[in-house]
Amino acid sequence: MIEQKAKVVDIDDKTIWLDAERQSTCSGCAAKQGCGTGILEKHIGKRFSRIAIDKQEAVNVGQQMQLAIPEEALLQGAFMMYLVPLLSMFLFAGIATSLGATTLLETIAGITGLIAGLFLVKKKFEHKKIDIQARVIED
């Protein structure tokens, strides 16, 4: 399980909305002074991700919670977000190539495949719930 602290920012009838600070390894890296990511982090500052979980217990806005996300969910999400659009782009471009299309049409087919892959991933994740466990922690 990957654990992350988050702060309750809103509560609906069935949902708790949390803000979790995005973690970066820049603070522990020796090359942070010369690295583009380290410089960007210093100028942009802290960034937060908004996470929705099912309401499990009585919590208040401003309260800290500990989230636990299964590694399998993270790996599956990374696979879907990175590989599916890329593979569909190559598939569409390969089909166009095998049909004897021009370079312009191959490029258009590849871009169409990329967009189709992104759309497919979006539709897949709209209806998929990730099992995020949360518990209240002390401040």
Backbone bond lengths (Angstrom), bond angles and torsions (degrees), N, CA, C in turn:
res aa  C-N    CA-C-N  psi(-1)  N-CA   C-N-CA  omega(-1)  CA-C   N-CA-C  phi
1 M - - - 1.444 - - 1.530 109.64 -
2 I 1.308 115.43 138.72 1.455 121.72 174.56 1.522 106.69 -98.95
3 E 1.325 116.40 126.61 1.462 119.89 -175.69 1.520 110.52 -109.29
4 Q 1.325 115.37 146.03 1.456 122.36 -176.88 1.522 108.71 -149.75
5 K 1.311 117.02 136.95 1.459 120.94 173.79 1.523 108.94 -81.98
6 A 1.331 115.48 143.83 1.459 121.05 179.00 1.519 109.45 -145.17
7 K 1.329 115.57 156.60 1.463 122.03 -178.78 1.527 108.95 -112.85
8 V 1.327 117.05 133.61 1.459 122.43 178.12 1.524 108.72 -70.57
9 V 1.350 117.07 123.82 1.459 120.61 -179.47 1.526 112.98 -113.32
10 D 1.346 117.33 -20.53 1.461 119.91 179.99 1.527 108.22 -160.10
11 I 1.326 115.80 152.27 1.456 121.44 179.10 1.526 108.24 -134.69
12 D 1.343 116.04 125.30 1.462 122.30 174.18 1.521 108.69 -102.98
13 D 1.331 116.14 -170.88 1.462 120.30 178.06 1.527 112.04 -62.58
14 K 1.345 116.90 -41.89 1.459 120.73 -175.79 1.522 113.44 -119.70
15 T 1.310 118.64 -3.65 1.455 121.49 -170.74 1.521 111.69 -130.18
16 I 1.336 114.78 142.16 1.459 122.06 171.03 1.524 106.73 -109.84
17 W 1.333 117.45 127.26 1.462 122.39 179.05 1.520 108.71 -101.01
18 L 1.321 115.74 127.92 1.458 122.13 -176.38 1.525 110.37 -122.42
19 D 1.324 116.19 148.27 1.462 122.54 170.36 1.516 107.28 -109.54
20 A 1.334 115.52 120.61 1.464 121.30 177.98 1.521 107.99 -113.45
21 E 1.331 116.32 130.12 1.457 120.66 179.58 1.520 109.35 -70.58
22 R 1.317 116.05 131.33 1.463 119.98 177.81 1.511 109.12 -70.03
23 Q 1.325 115.25 129.24 1.452 121.16 -177.59 1.523 110.24 -88.28
24 S 1.294 116.01 141.90 1.454 122.91 176.72 1.513 108.23 -130.39
25 T 1.307 116.36 148.18 1.455 120.15 178.12 1.518 111.54 -89.08
26 C 1.308 118.14 6.02 1.463 122.07 -175.47 1.531 112.82 -61.72
27 S 1.317 117.33 -34.18 1.458 118.71 -177.01 1.525 112.47 -66.11
28 G 1.320 117.78 -25.04 1.451 120.60 -179.38 1.511 114.11 -101.98
29 C 1.314 117.73 3.98 1.463 121.38 -175.40 1.527 110.52 -93.50
30 A 1.316 116.52 138.39 1.463 120.85 -179.36 1.528 112.14 -74.36
31 A 1.318 117.51 -22.80 1.465 120.81 -176.23 1.523 113.04 -97.93
32 K 1.327 118.29 18.31 1.464 120.16 -173.54 1.525 113.75 -64.38
33 Q 1.335 117.69 -25.47 1.466 120.10 -179.64 1.522 111.86 -70.63
34 G 1.327 117.90 -33.40 1.453 120.89 -177.13 1.511 114.19 -103.69
35 C 1.302 117.09 4.07 1.464 121.48 -175.92 1.529 110.29 -95.97
36 G 1.318 116.88 139.71 1.462 121.11 179.46 1.511 112.91 -63.47
37 T 1.325 117.42 -37.71 1.465 120.84 179.38 1.520 110.92 -66.07
38 G 1.331 117.15 -41.34 1.461 120.97 178.85 1.518 112.09 -64.31
39 I 1.324 116.46 -41.99 1.472 120.57 178.31 1.521 110.22 -65.75
40 L 1.336 116.76 -42.97 1.457 121.01 179.06 1.523 111.12 -62.64
41 E 1.333 117.19 -41.81 1.462 120.61 178.90 1.524 111.11 -62.45
42 K 1.337 116.50 -38.44 1.465 120.79 -178.69 1.535 110.82 -65.36
43 H 1.336 117.56 -36.28 1.467 120.83 -177.61 1.527 113.04 -85.21
44 I 1.312 117.63 -34.32 1.462 120.22 -178.49 1.515 111.20 -81.32
45 G 1.330 116.50 -36.73 1.461 120.27 -179.67 1.515 111.93 89.90
46 K 1.311 115.74 -163.71 1.456 121.33 -177.15 1.519 110.09 -73.07
47 R 1.325 115.01 141.02 1.461 121.10 177.56 1.520 108.08 -122.86
48 F 1.318 116.10 147.97 1.453 121.38 -175.96 1.519 110.72 -123.39
49 S 1.322 115.41 148.97 1.461 122.59 173.86 1.514 108.06 -110.09
50 R 1.314 116.94 135.80 1.468 122.20 177.92 1.524 108.20 -90.82
51 I 1.333 115.99 124.98 1.459 122.46 -176.95 1.521 108.39 -124.07
52 A 1.336 115.85 136.68 1.463 121.86 176.90 1.520 108.88 -109.80
53 I 1.323 116.61 130.92 1.467 121.35 174.97 1.523 108.51 -129.03
54 D 1.328 115.42 159.00 1.463 120.17 177.15 1.522 109.38 -68.24
55 K 1.335 115.01 142.72 1.463 120.40 179.84 1.525 108.48 -69.37
56 Q 1.340 115.58 121.33 1.454 120.92 -175.68 1.519 112.49 -113.33
57 E 1.304 116.21 -34.56 1.456 120.73 -175.25 1.524 108.85 -148.82
58 A 1.298 115.80 171.73 1.457 120.23 179.55 1.521 109.39 -75.38
59 V 1.312 116.13 117.30 1.460 121.77 176.91 1.520 108.37 -131.62
60 N 1.314 115.71 162.21 1.454 121.63 179.61 1.520 109.77 -117.66
61 V 1.320 115.83 154.54 1.454 120.81 175.44 1.524 108.61 -62.53
62 G 1.325 116.14 134.84 1.449 121.83 -178.25 1.514 114.23 96.66
63 Q 1.315 116.73 -11.62 1.458 121.20 -178.63 1.538 110.09 -75.84
64 Q 1.328 116.64 147.70 1.463 122.27 177.52 1.524 109.78 -89.36
65 M 1.331 116.05 140.82 1.459 121.62 176.26 1.517 108.68 -130.70
66 Q 1.314 116.00 155.35 1.459 122.35 175.27 1.518 107.28 -106.19
67 L 1.340 117.56 119.25 1.452 121.96 178.53 1.516 109.53 -96.44
68 A 1.319 116.59 143.51 1.458 122.15 175.06 1.525 107.36 -126.45
69 I 1.330 116.29 118.40 1.460 122.35 -178.04 1.524 108.05 -113.93
70 P 1.336 118.19 127.00 1.469 120.28 179.49 1.535 111.31 -64.33
71 E 1.333 116.77 140.57 1.460 121.26 179.69 1.528 111.44 -61.10
72 E 1.335 117.18 -33.80 1.463 120.88 -179.32 1.525 110.98 -60.91
73 A 1.325 116.93 -40.04 1.464 120.80 179.29 1.524 110.66 -65.31
74 L 1.325 116.41 -39.42 1.456 120.65 178.99 1.523 111.12 -66.83
75 L 1.325 117.46 -43.70 1.461 121.41 179.47 1.529 111.69 -66.27
76 Q 1.325 116.77 -40.63 1.453 120.01 179.01 1.532 110.60 -66.02
77 G 1.319 117.00 -39.96 1.459 120.51 177.86 1.521 111.73 -64.92
78 A 1.334 117.03 -41.59 1.461 120.43 178.22 1.525 110.75 -64.56
79 F 1.328 117.13 -41.68 1.460 120.87 177.53 1.525 110.58 -59.43
80 M 1.328 115.39 -47.49 1.467 119.25 -178.16 1.524 111.58 -64.63
81 M 1.319 117.37 -44.38 1.464 120.59 -175.23 1.529 113.49 -70.87
82 Y 1.322 118.05 -32.64 1.456 120.39 -175.33 1.526 113.16 -99.34
83 L 1.329 117.83 -46.84 1.451 119.54 -171.85 1.519 114.76 -84.45
84 V 1.323 118.92 -39.23 1.464 120.36 -176.77 1.531 111.68 -61.08
85 P 1.337 120.99 -49.83 1.472 118.69 177.49 1.534 112.84 -62.64
86 L 1.324 116.84 -38.53 1.457 120.33 -179.77 1.530 111.22 -65.92
87 L 1.333 116.85 -44.90 1.464 120.25 178.99 1.525 112.09 -65.42
88 S 1.323 116.99 -38.08 1.471 118.92 178.36 1.533 110.87 -68.82
89 M 1.334 117.52 -32.82 1.463 120.23 175.97 1.529 110.22 -63.20
90 F 1.344 116.64 -47.48 1.466 120.26 179.13 1.525 111.62 -65.14
91 L 1.323 117.15 -37.62 1.457 121.22 178.90 1.531 111.34 -62.94
92 F 1.328 117.15 -48.96 1.461 120.85 -179.81 1.529 110.92 -63.24
93 A 1.338 116.99 -43.25 1.463 120.40 179.16 1.525 110.62 -66.06
94 G 1.326 117.97 -38.57 1.464 121.54 178.08 1.514 112.39 -65.09
95 I 1.317 116.77 -40.00 1.470 120.49 176.97 1.519 109.76 -63.76
96 A 1.336 116.75 -43.05 1.470 120.25 178.81 1.528 110.63 -62.80
97 T 1.328 117.16 -39.25 1.466 121.31 178.74 1.524 110.72 -65.24
98 S 1.327 116.94 -43.65 1.468 120.59 -179.23 1.529 112.04 -67.15
99 L 1.305 117.46 -23.56 1.469 121.34 177.12 1.533 112.03 -86.63
100 G 1.339 117.04 0.26 1.458 121.38 176.82 1.518 113.92 80.12
101 A 1.311 117.07 28.90 1.465 120.66 -178.74 1.529 110.36 -73.33
102 T 1.317 115.76 160.11 1.463 121.29 176.26 1.526 109.40 -74.35
103 T 1.309 115.80 169.76 1.461 120.84 -179.65 1.526 110.90 -60.64
104 L 1.323 116.94 -39.37 1.462 120.84 179.04 1.529 110.69 -62.44
105 L 1.335 116.78 -45.00 1.460 119.79 179.57 1.530 111.79 -68.26
106 E 1.329 117.64 -33.87 1.462 120.47 175.39 1.526 110.49 -62.99
107 T 1.330 115.71 -42.02 1.469 120.52 179.05 1.523 110.64 -64.29
108 I 1.326 116.15 -44.72 1.471 120.49 178.77 1.527 110.34 -63.11
109 A 1.339 116.77 -40.42 1.471 120.20 178.02 1.525 110.46 -64.52
110 G 1.325 117.67 -40.51 1.468 120.57 178.26 1.511 112.23 -63.50
111 I 1.326 116.92 -44.16 1.474 120.76 178.27 1.530 110.25 -64.80
112 T 1.333 116.42 -39.22 1.462 120.36 176.96 1.522 110.71 -63.02
113 G 1.332 116.99 -41.15 1.464 121.07 176.94 1.512 112.40 -63.21
114 L 1.332 116.47 -40.50 1.464 120.66 177.58 1.527 110.98 -61.69
115 I 1.322 115.89 -46.73 1.472 120.39 179.06 1.525 110.70 -64.23
116 A 1.346 116.62 -40.77 1.470 119.92 178.23 1.531 110.77 -63.40
117 G 1.328 117.35 -39.24 1.458 120.92 178.13 1.518 111.91 -65.04
118 L 1.329 116.70 -42.52 1.471 120.31 177.56 1.524 111.11 -63.59
119 F 1.339 116.62 -40.82 1.458 121.13 178.36 1.529 110.53 -64.20
120 L 1.343 116.61 -40.86 1.459 121.38 178.77 1.527 110.92 -62.26
121 V 1.316 117.17 -43.53 1.467 121.66 178.48 1.524 110.51 -63.73
122 K 1.327 116.74 -42.31 1.469 120.38 179.28 1.524 110.44 -60.94
123 K 1.326 117.02 -45.46 1.464 120.46 179.43 1.525 111.61 -64.73
124 K 1.322 117.21 -37.46 1.466 121.53 179.83 1.528 110.59 -64.85
125 F 1.342 117.34 -41.88 1.458 120.52 -176.81 1.524 113.42 -81.16
126 E 1.320 118.82 -15.66 1.468 120.08 179.14 1.519 111.58 -63.38
127 H 1.316 116.98 -34.76 1.457 120.62 -174.03 1.522 112.85 -109.35
128 K 1.317 117.72 7.03 1.471 120.98 -178.15 1.523 109.85 -103.58
129 K 1.308 115.45 126.02 1.459 121.17 176.90 1.522 108.60 -97.37
130 I 1.319 116.99 131.15 1.452 121.77 174.48 1.520 107.01 -95.27
131 D 1.311 115.96 134.86 1.458 121.06 -177.50 1.523 109.79 -77.71
132 I 1.333 115.68 91.31 1.462 120.91 177.34 1.527 107.32 -100.60
133 Q 1.315 115.69 120.53 1.446 120.43 178.64 1.515 108.83 -95.58
134 A 1.313 117.19 139.03 1.465 121.11 -179.41 1.511 110.13 -133.73
135 R 1.322 114.38 145.54 1.460 119.23 174.15 1.528 108.20 -143.15
136 V 1.307 115.64 150.30 1.455 121.51 -179.34 1.524 108.86 -74.68
137 I 1.320 116.30 136.84 1.462 120.19 175.16 1.514 108.64 -120.29
138 E 1.303 115.95 164.39 1.454 121.33 178.90 1.519 109.72 -79.54
139 D 1.302 118.27 147.52 1.467 122.54 178.46 1.506 111.19 -72.61
